[in-house]
């Protein structure tokens, strides 16, 4: 039987709110804090999905009181996960995948918006992709790209 997940989902591009723009250097400067928050998000997401599964599972011998306790625990853990996601939003980056810890930073390149892409476990922000291309469309950031992004940022 398929279960419906109620855990928060990564943000989508349909938000009317404009994301702040980053240079490669600025994104890498933010990375120590982003890395800690994302590591916490990945751990918290595992807790939330585990509790969600337990809440939806029909288990013989589990009292209504125990089921209610699980529901309260789930809600509390879900709130913690949302708080962590809000911390990332406050920094200006966008969470794309809760399980992998995939993050995008908006940037301008040759006059168009692109995403600088980072995944938990990577040392630096070393990849970019076109908006909407996602992880499979990643390109390695080279000196030319980095300089062009810095130049575009100076014109905004």
Secondary structure, DSSP 8 states (H G I E B T S, - for coil): ------S-----TT--S---B--HHHHHHHHHHHHHHHHHHHHHHHHHHHHHHHHHS--TT--HHHHHHHHHHHHHHHHHHHHHHHHHHHHT-EEEETTTTEEEEEEEETTEEEEEEEETT-SS--EEEETTT-GGG-EE--HHHHHHHHHHHHH-
